[in-house]
Amino acid sequence: MENTKKHGFSYAKYGYLFSIPFVVIFLIFHLYPTINTAILGFTDCKGLGNTTWHFLQGDIFRNFKTVLASDTFRLALKNTLVLWIVNFIPQMCLALLLTAWFTSRRNKIRGQGFFKVVFYMPNIITAATVAILFNALFAYPKGPVNDLLVSWGILENSFNFQVSQTAARLTVSFIQFWMWYGYTMIILISGVLGINPEIFEAAEIDGANNWQMFWQITIPNLKTIMIYTLITSMIGGLSMYDIPKMYLAGGPNRATTTVSVFIYDQAFAGSYMYNRAAAASMILFLIIAACSAVVFYMMRDKD
């Protein structure tokens, strides 16, 4: 191995130099806003003209109590959990099914690259484009979905998907599922490719079929990848904003208002309650941190 130090000159400093841009960007655009938001939640800063912070006297947790007592916030938290669970479960199931299909050692799939690109493509489409697309698909009274359902005899008349709370939640969940199952599939496939192939060869010699190898070898060896997928999906799901906001603006009747949409409305949609928006942000942060800790604990390596 070639030494990183020659003639008393160290090359290690270049590693620190290359990391400086990331550190600077992280400190300015990530760490500082996070600390600023945490402090803002303990102040009375509200409105565009009130930019001077005054820490709350007597009850510094007033903003947090106000947010937690808000029916809108509790509804938003419920919507967030429902939308995430409804899209994550089928997303994970389909991603696992496609992973087993693409990584099968006995059934070689032709054109795997093409299928992987097609399945992953929804993830690279911008949320604004997806929102416009589904607004057009589910348009009322004339839209492709309504036209198909009426022509097939499933519906007698056009159905307004955008005023039904259940239909709106299901549509948002489906959009999230459609956008992210390909990404989850790619992550799981990369995990499978990292498993020692000798394990599969030994299982084949012992007469194991594809189903047995998938459940007895693939799934146990994907534990770390599964934790990563669950945590990242939970973080993204609990902070869901773009599709609920751009597709139906949190409606109908707040059926798709998530916590992130609630935070935006508090801070920028007329009320300018920066203090309450900051408090809601920190509450969401604590919920995500607590859920992540529970997942890590439940899926830890007990051996």
C-alpha positions as CSV (number, residue, x, y, z in Angstrom):
1,M,0.0,0.0,0.0
2,E,1.4,3.4,-1.0
3,N,1.9,5.7,1.9
4,T,-0.2,8.9,2.0
5,K,2.8,10.7,3.4
6,K,6.1,11.2,1.5
7,H,9.2,13.0,2.5
8,G,7.4,14.5,5.5
9,F,4.5,16.0,3.4
10,S,1.0,14.8,4.4
11,Y,-1.8,14.5,1.8
12,A,-4.4,14.1,4.5
13,K,-5.1,17.8,4.5
14,Y,-6.6,17.7,1.0
15,G,-9.4,15.5,2.4
16,Y,-10.2,18.3,4.8
17,L,-10.0,20.9,2.1
18,F,-12.4,19.0,-0.1
19,S,-14.9,18.7,2.8
20,I,-15.0,22.4,3.5
21,P,-17.7,23.2,0.9
22,F,-20.0,20.6,2.4
23,V,-19.4,21.7,5.9
24,V,-20.0,25.4,5.0
25,I,-23.2,24.6,3.2
26,F,-24.4,22.3,6.0
27,L,-23.7,25.0,8.7
28,I,-25.5,27.8,6.7
29,F,-28.4,26.0,5.1
30,H,-29.1,23.1,7.6
31,L,-27.7,23.6,11.1
32,Y,-28.4,27.3,11.4
33,P,-32.0,27.1,10.2
34,T,-32.7,24.1,12.5
35,I,-31.3,26.0,15.5
36,N,-33.1,29.2,14.5
37,T,-36.4,27.3,14.2
38,A,-36.0,25.6,17.5
39,I,-35.4,29.0,19.2
40,L,-38.2,30.7,17.3
41,G,-40.7,28.3,18.8
42,F,-40.1,29.8,22.2
43,T,-40.8,33.4,21.1
44,D,-43.8,35.5,20.1
45,C,-42.5,36.3,16.6
46,K,-45.5,36.7,14.3
47,G,-46.4,38.8,11.3
48,L,-44.2,40.4,8.7
49,G,-43.6,43.5,10.8
50,N,-42.7,41.7,14.0
51,T,-39.2,40.5,13.4
52,T,-37.9,41.2,16.9
53,W,-37.9,38.1,19.1
54,H,-39.3,38.3,22.6
55,F,-39.1,35.1,24.5
56,L,-42.4,34.1,26.1
57,Q,-42.7,35.2,29.7
58,G,-44.1,32.8,32.3
59,D,-44.9,29.9,30.0
60,I,-42.1,29.3,27.4
61,F,-44.0,26.3,26.0
62,R,-47.1,28.3,25.1
63,N,-46.7,27.9,21.3
64,F,-46.2,24.1,21.7
65,K,-49.3,23.8,23.9
66,T,-51.3,25.9,21.4
67,V,-50.2,23.7,18.5
68,L,-50.9,20.4,20.3
69,A,-54.4,21.7,21.4
70,S,-55.2,22.7,17.8
71,D,-57.8,20.4,16.1
72,T,-56.3,21.3,12.7
73,F,-52.9,20.1,13.8
74,R,-54.2,16.8,15.2
75,L,-56.2,16.2,12.1
76,A,-53.1,17.0,10.0
77,L,-51.0,14.5,12.1
78,K,-53.7,11.8,11.6
79,N,-53.8,12.5,7.8
80,T,-50.0,12.3,7.6
81,L,-49.9,8.9,9.4
82,V,-52.8,7.5,7.3
83,L,-51.4,8.7,3.9
84,W,-47.9,7.3,4.8
85,I,-49.1,3.9,6.0
86,V,-51.6,3.5,3.0
87,N,-48.8,4.2,0.5
88,F,-45.9,2.5,2.3
89,I,-47.3,-1.0,2.8
90,P,-48.1,-1.6,-0.9
91,Q,-45.0,0.2,-1.9
92,M,-42.8,-2.2,0.2
93,C,-44.7,-5.3,-1.0
94,L,-44.4,-4.4,-4.7
95,A,-40.8,-3.4,-4.3
96,L,-40.0,-6.8,-2.6
97,L,-41.9,-8.7,-5.3
98,L,-40.0,-6.9,-8.1
99,T,-36.7,-7.4,-6.2
100,A,-37.4,-11.1,-6.1
101,W,-38.3,-11.1,-9.8
102,F,-35.2,-9.2,-10.9
103,T,-32.7,-11.1,-8.7
104,S,-34.0,-14.6,-9.3
105,R,-31.0,-16.9,-10.1
106,R,-33.2,-19.4,-12.0
107,N,-35.5,-17.2,-14.0
108,K,-33.3,-14.8,-16.0
109,I,-35.4,-11.7,-17.0
110,R,-34.6,-10.2,-20.4
111,G,-34.5,-6.4,-20.6
112,Q,-34.0,-5.9,-16.9
113,G,-32.3,-2.5,-17.5
114,F,-35.4,-1.2,-19.4
115,F,-37.8,-2.3,-16.8
116,K,-35.8,-0.8,-14.0
117,V,-35.7,2.5,-15.8
118,V,-39.4,2.4,-16.4
119,F,-40.2,1.6,-12.8
120,Y,-37.8,4.2,-11.4
121,M,-38.8,7.0,-13.8
122,P,-41.8,8.3,-11.7
123,N,-39.3,9.2,-9.0
124,I,-37.4,11.7,-11.1
125,I,-40.5,13.5,-12.3
126,T,-41.1,16.7,-10.4
127,A,-43.9,16.9,-7.9
128,A,-45.5,19.9,-9.7
129,T,-45.6,17.9,-12.9
130,V,-47.2,14.9,-11.2
131,A,-49.8,17.1,-9.5
132,I,-50.8,18.6,-12.9
133,L,-50.9,15.2,-14.5
134,F,-53.2,13.7,-11.9
135,N,-55.4,16.8,-11.8
136,A,-55.9,16.2,-15.5
137,L,-56.5,12.4,-15.1
138,F,-59.1,12.8,-12.4
139,A,-60.7,16.0,-13.8
140,Y,-64.5,16.4,-13.4
141,P,-66.8,16.0,-15.2
142,K,-64.7,15.1,-18.2
143,G,-61.4,13.4,-17.6
144,P,-59.6,10.2,-18.7
145,V,-60.4,8.3,-15.5
146,N,-64.1,9.3,-15.5
147,D,-64.5,8.6,-19.2
148,L,-63.0,5.1,-18.8
149,L,-65.1,4.2,-15.7
150,V,-68.3,5.4,-17.4
151,S,-67.5,3.7,-20.7
152,W,-66.8,0.4,-18.9
153,G,-70.1,0.6,-17.0
154,I,-68.4,0.9,-13.6
155,L,-70.0,4.3,-13.0
156,E,-73.3,5.6,-14.3
157,N,-72.2,9.2,-14.1
158,S,-68.9,11.0,-13.6
159,F,-67.6,11.0,-10.1
160,N,-65.8,14.0,-8.6
161,F,-62.7,12.5,-7.1
162,Q,-61.5,15.9,-5.9
163,V,-64.4,16.6,-3.5
164,S,-64.5,13.2,-1.9
165,Q,-62.3,13.0,1.2
166,T,-61.8,9.2,0.9
167,A,-61.0,9.4,-2.9
168,A,-58.7,12.3,-2.3
169,R,-56.7,10.5,0.4
170,L,-56.5,7.3,-1.7
171,T,-55.4,9.3,-4.7
172,V,-52.6,11.1,-2.8
173,S,-51.5,7.8,-1.3
174,F,-51.4,6.2,-4.7
175,I,-49.4,9.1,-6.1
176,Q,-46.8,8.7,-3.3
177,F,-46.8,4.9,-3.9
178,W,-46.4,5.3,-7.6
179,M,-43.5,7.8,-7.3
180,W,-41.5,5.9,-4.7
181,Y,-41.9,2.1,-5.3
182,G,-39.2,2.2,-8.0
183,Y,-36.7,3.9,-5.7
184,T,-37.4,1.4,-3.0
185,M,-37.0,-1.4,-5.5
186,I,-33.5,-0.1,-6.6
187,I,-32.4,0.1,-3.0
188,L,-33.5,-3.5,-2.2
189,I,-31.9,-4.8,-5.4
190,S,-28.6,-3.2,-4.5
191,G,-28.9,-4.9,-1.1
192,V,-29.5,-8.3,-2.7
193,L,-26.5,-7.9,-5.0
194,G,-24.4,-7.4,-1.9
195,I,-25.2,-10.8,-0.5
196,N,-22.5,-13.4,-0.9
197,P,-23.6,-15.5,-3.9
198,E,-22.0,-18.6,-2.3
199,I,-24.9,-18.7,0.1
200,F,-27.4,-19.0,-2.7
201,E,-25.3,-21.6,-4.5
202,A,-25.2,-23.7,-1.3
203,A,-29.0,-23.4,-1.0
204,E,-29.5,-24.5,-4.6
205,I,-27.3,-27.6,-4.0
206,D,-29.4,-28.4,-1.0
207,G,-32.6,-28.3,-3.1
208,A,-34.1,-25.0,-2.0
209,N,-36.6,-23.3,-4.3
210,N,-36.9,-19.7,-5.2
211,W,-39.5,-19.0,-2.5
212,Q,-37.4,-20.6,0.2
213,M,-34.2,-18.8,-0.8
214,F,-36.1,-15.5,-0.8
215,W,-37.6,-15.8,2.6
216,Q,-34.8,-17.8,4.3
217,I,-31.7,-16.1,2.8
218,T,-32.6,-12.8,1.0
219,I,-35.0,-11.3,3.6
220,P,-32.8,-12.0,6.7
221,N,-29.7,-10.6,4.9
222,L,-31.6,-7.4,3.9
223,K,-32.3,-6.4,7.5
224,T,-30.0,-3.4,7.4
225,I,-31.3,-2.3,4.1
226,M,-34.9,-2.7,5.3
227,I,-34.2,-0.5,8.3
228,Y,-32.7,2.1,6.0
229,T,-35.7,1.9,3.7
230,L,-38.2,2.1,6.6
231,I,-36.5,5.0,8.3
232,T,-36.1,7.1,5.1
233,S,-39.7,6.3,4.0
234,M,-41.0,7.3,7.4
235,I,-39.0,10.6,7.4
236,G,-40.3,11.4,3.9
237,G,-43.8,10.3,4.7
238,L,-44.2,12.2,7.9
239,S,-42.8,15.3,6.3
240,M,-44.9,14.9,3.2
241,Y,-45.7,18.3,1.6
242,D,-45.4,18.6,-2.2
243,I,-48.2,16.3,-3.5
244,P,-50.8,17.1,-0.9
245,K,-50.2,20.8,-1.3
246,M,-49.9,21.0,-5.1
247,Y,-52.6,18.4,-6.0
248,L,-55.5,19.6,-3.8
249,A,-53.9,22.3,-1.5
250,G,-54.7,20.1,1.5
251,G,-58.4,19.7,0.6
252,P,-61.1,18.7,0.3
253,N,-62.2,19.9,3.8
254,R,-58.6,19.4,5.0
255,A,-58.7,15.7,4.1
256,T,-55.1,15.8,2.7
257,T,-53.7,18.5,5.0
258,T,-50.5,17.0,6.3
259,V,-48.3,18.4,9.2
260,S,-46.0,20.1,6.7
261,V,-48.9,21.7,4.9
262,F,-50.2,22.9,8.3
263,I,-46.7,24.4,9.1
264,Y,-46.7,26.2,5.7
265,D,-50.2,27.6,6.3
266,Q,-49.3,28.8,9.7
267,A,-46.2,30.6,8.5
268,F,-47.0,31.9,5.1
269,A,-50.7,31.5,4.2
270,G,-52.0,34.8,5.6
271,S,-51.6,34.3,9.4
272,Y,-47.7,34.6,9.5
273,M,-47.6,32.7,12.8
274,Y,-43.9,32.0,12.6
275,N,-43.7,31.0,16.3
276,R,-46.4,28.4,16.0
277,A,-45.0,27.1,12.7
278,A,-41.6,26.7,14.3
279,A,-43.2,24.9,17.3
280,A,-45.1,22.6,15.0
281,S,-41.8,21.9,13.1
282,M,-40.0,20.9,16.3
283,I,-43.0,18.7,17.4
284,L,-42.8,16.9,14.0
285,F,-39.0,16.6,14.4
286,L,-39.5,15.0,17.9
287,I,-42.1,12.6,16.5
288,I,-39.8,11.5,13.7
289,A,-36.9,11.0,16.1
290,A,-39.0,9.0,18.5
291,C,-40.4,6.8,15.7
292,S,-36.9,6.2,14.3
293,A,-35.6,5.2,17.7
294,V,-38.5,2.7,18.1
295,V,-37.8,1.2,14.7
296,F,-34.1,0.9,15.4
297,Y,-34.8,-0.7,18.8
298,M,-37.4,-3.2,17.4
299,M,-35.2,-4.2,14.4
300,R,-31.9,-4.3,16.2
301,D,-29.6,-7.2,16.0
302,K,-30.4,-9.2,19.1
303,D,-27.5,-11.5,18.7
